Amino acid sequence: MSRFAERPAPAGPTVDGLTEGELLARIFPLLGAARGVLVGPGDDAAVLAAAGASVVISLDTLVEDHDFRLLRPNGFLTTGYDVGWKSAAQNLSDINAMGGTATSLVVSLTLPPHTSVAWVEDCARGLAAAIDGLGATGCSVVGGDLGGGAQLVVTAAVTGTLAGRAPVLRSGAAPGHILAVAGTLGRAAAGLALLEDGRPLEEFGPSAAELVAAQLRPRPPLAAGPAAAVAGASAMLDISDGLLRDAGRIAAASNVRLDLDPVALQPYVVPLEDAAARLGAAPLDWVLGGGEDHGLLASFPRDALLPPGFTAVGSVEPGAPLVTLASRATVLRGWDHFAD
């Protein structure tokens, strides 16, 4: 017999009937007035006032069988190192998206009783390796928590600094501005498709390993966020849920239309064409709808000099808050924790 009581039947709507944005819209008004807060809920990270400076803070969770699988259909094993790396990377990317640099991580592990100690040690190695390998030299893991539970869960909270600069929010894009991307697009989505296909990775050619690595151990361009802030970026976010879905968040926050240029997106499509052909997929779908590369989407005034690593991919236009492709309406693609 389980030592946990049966869960009562819900008395109203359940989370699977809402999108992530709809659920957040219900929660935010219930949290009360924010005190000592410069930027509250709604961006990649919050910004807190602190003794003549400001502190950036964010949090992300990885849940087994929702955000990662330990065993894939093709027999591929996801290691603790992979999950630790990914946890660090996605948190560091949130601070990057505000134009800041990370200073500390605290990590909470929820561990089922059968979890291997070696897996936990490997997760710790992955956390430390990502911080070092991604160049977050001013950051370290400073504490956390351990607990037991039915599922393996890795939750990390990250703090950061803006070095005296104003945070780059999602709400500053204006008509006439340029849209630009730093980092990769679609590779993590292609890697996930390869892992979920069921066939051995060796059947997919030499590019498969690189694409799988992009899914398991993403490499956010951590120098790009502060560089964008210095260059005058007007809006920015981390591309974690797909280019279209995340662009839609800037469009909504800034009340503008974002128009993507399919020609400018071609360099991101080409490296995915071989894997897409082998899987019967459309590589542009991965570029537009695939998340977890953890690059940056930013807008800049037209006369701004794009910092190194950024590529122009579109423009900010007046109009209803939506995302278009060559001025044509698009089908919304990307990841939503509840709607999907």
N, C-alpha and C positions, 0 to 999 in steps of 0.2 A: 504494500500500500504506500502511495506517495505521502511524504510528510507535508506536502503543500495542499491546501484546501482547493476545492474546485472553484474556478473563477465564475462569479455570477454572470448571468446573461446581461449584455449591455442594455441600458434603458433608453438609448437614443442613437444618433448616428455614430458610426465607427470610423477610425482613421483611414480605413481603406476606401471610404467614400469621398475623401477630400484630397486635393493636391497638397503638397507641402506648403505652398504659399497660403492656401485657404486655411490650413490648420494654424499657421503662424499668425494669421490675421485674427483668429479667435483668441490666441494666447496672449499676444502683446498687450491688449487693453486691460488684462487681468493682473498684470505684474506690478501695477502702481507706478507712481512717478519716480523717474530715475534721479538719483542724487549724486552729485560729484561726477557726472558723466558728460563728456564732451560729444561723443557719438554713441548712441544706444543701438538697440536691435535693428537689423535691416541691411547692414553691410557685411563684409567678410569678417570683420572683427569690431569689437567695441573699443572706444578710447576713453580712458579714465584720467581725470585731473589728479595730479600727485605732486605736491611740494615743488612747485615751480616748473614742472615738466609734465609729461603725459605718458601714460602706459597703455599699450595696445594689448588686448587679450582676446583669445578665441579658443574654441574647443571643438573637437571632432571625435566621433565614435566609429569603430569598426566592429561589426557583429558577424559572427560565424554564420554561414549559409545565407547571409543577406548582403554583406559587403565583401566577403571572401569565402572561398571553399578550401578546406584542407586537402580534399581529394577531388580531382577533376575527372570527367568522364573518360579521358584518355589515360588515366592512371597517374597523371602528373601530381606531385605532392607540393602543396604550398607550404613553405617552411616558416618557422617562427621568425627567422631573419627577414623574410619577405614582408610579413605583416608588421614587424617592428619598423622596417624602413618606410613602408607606406604610411604608417601612422605618423611618423615624424615628418615625412614629406608633405602630407596634406595640411598639417598644422603650420609648418613653416611657410607654406604657400599663402595661407590666409593673412599672415602678417605682411608678407611680400606684397599682397594685393592692396594693402593700405599705404604702401610706400615706405614701410618700416623694415626693421631688421629684428630678428628674434633674439631674446635674451635668456629665456628659460623654458623648460618643459616639465610638467608634472604628469605622471602616467598612472592610470588605474587599470588593473587587470582583474577581470572576472574569469575564474578558472573552474571548469568542471572537475570533479575529483579524479577522473582518469587522465587528466592532462599530464603529458610527460614533462618532467623537470627539465630535461634537455631542450624541449621546445620553448619553455619560458626563458631559459638562458640564451637561446638563439634569438628570441625576440629582443632581449636586452642588447645583444650584439648588433642587431639590425637597427635599432633606435640610434645607438651611438655611431654606427657607420654612416647612416644617412646624414646626421648632423655634420659629421666631418666631411663626408664625400660631396655634399651639396654646398659646402663652403660657409655654413652657418657657424663660423668660428667663435662668435661671441655668445653662443648658446650652449647650454648643457642641461641634462636631466637632473633636477634638484629634489625630487621626491615623488610621492604618489601613494597608491593604496593597493592592497590585495584583498580579493574577496572570492567566495565560492558562488557558483550558480549553475544553471542548466546548460548555458551556452558560453562559448569562449567570446569574450568581449574585451577590446582594447580601446580605452578612452584616454585621450591626451588633451591637456590644456596648455596653451603656449602664451607667453607674454613677450612683448617687444617694445622697441623704442622708435620714435620718429625723428630723433636727432634734431629736435627743434622745428621740424617742418610741420605744416598742416597735413592732416590725413587726406588721402585721395579717396573720395567717396564714389558711390555709383550715380550720384544725382547731379553731376556737373557737366554732362555732355550737352552741347548746344549746336544748333544748326550751323553748318559750315565747318565743323570740326572733322578731323580725320580719325578713322578707326584703325587701330593697329594691334597686332598680335606679337607676343614674345613667347618662345617655346614651340612645342610641337602640337599638332592637331591630328586626332584620329588614330594615332599609333596605339594608345592604350586600348581603345575599342577594338582595333584589329587583333591585338594580342589576346583580349578576352574571347573574341570569336574563335580564335585558334585553340585556346584552352578548352572551350566548351564544345568543340566540334566532335571530339571522340576519337579522331584518327591520330596516330603518333605524329609528333611535331616534325619528325624527320621527313615526312611526306610533303611538307610545305616549302621546302627550299631554304636557302641560306638566310633569308630575311626574317624567318619565323622567330628565331631566338631573340633578335633585336626587338621585335614587336611584343613578344611575351615579356621581355624585360621592362618595356615601357608600361605594361599593365601592373606587373608585380612590384617594380621598384622605380616609380616615376621620378623624373628629375626636373622639378620646377626651377626656372631661371631666377635664382634668388637675388642676383645683382640687378635684375631688370626693374624690380619694383621701386627701390630708392632712386635709380637712374631716371625712371619715368617721372617720379615726383619732382626731381630737380629740373627736368626738362619742361615742366609745366603741364603734365597730364591733368585733364579736367575731370575724368572719371576713370575708374579701373575696378576690375574684379578678377578673381581666380576662376579659370575655366575648369570647373570640376564636374559639372552636370551636362556639358555639351555646349558647343559654340552658340547654337540657336537659342537654347533655353537660357543660358547665362547672358547673352546679348539682350534677350528680352527683359532681363532684370535691370540692366542699365537703361533700356528704353522706357520702362515703367517708372523708374526712379527719377529720370531726367525729363520725362514727358516729351519724348522725341521719337522719330523713326530712325532706325539704324538700317542702312542699306549695305549689304555685303556684295563684293565684286567676285563673281565666280572665276574670272581669269586670274585674279590675285590669289585665289585659293588653290589654283592648280599645282603649285610646288608642294603643297601638303598632300595632294591627291596622288601624285605620281609614285611616291615610295610605297603606297598601299595597293597598287594595281595588281601586282602578282598574287598577293595573298587573297585579294578580293576575287580574282579570277578562279583561283583554286577552291574558294568557298561558295562561289556563285553569289557574291555580294556586290554592292555598289560602293566603291571607295569614297565617293563624295558623301554618302550617308554617314560614314564613320567620321569624316571631317566635320560635318555639320552637327551630328547628333551624339558623337562619342565624347564622353567625359574622361576624367581621371588622368589626363596628361599634366594637369595643373600648370598650364601656361597662363599668360595674362592677356586679357582683352582690355585695351585702354583707348580713350579718346584724347586727342591733342588739338589745340588751336592750329589752324591751317598753316600759320607761319612758324610753327615750332619745328625744331630740328629733332627728328625721331632719334632717340638714343640707340646705341648699338644693341643689336638683338631684336629690335622691333621691325616688323614688316607691315606696311599699309595694306589693309584688306577691305576697306570700304569707307563710308562716309556717314555723317550724322545729318539728317534731313528734318525739316519741319513736318509736322503731321501727327496723327494718332500714334500712341506708343506701341509700336510693333517692329518686327524684324522682317526685312524683305531681301530677296536675292535678285540682283539686277533690276530693282524696283518692282519685282513681282512678289506676290504673297507666297509664303512658304508654309509647309506643314510643320508644326512644332515637333521637334525631335529632341531627345536628351533624357536624362535620368531624373525621375521624381521618386522620392522614397516611398510615397504612399500611392500616388496615382499609378505607378508602374508595378 
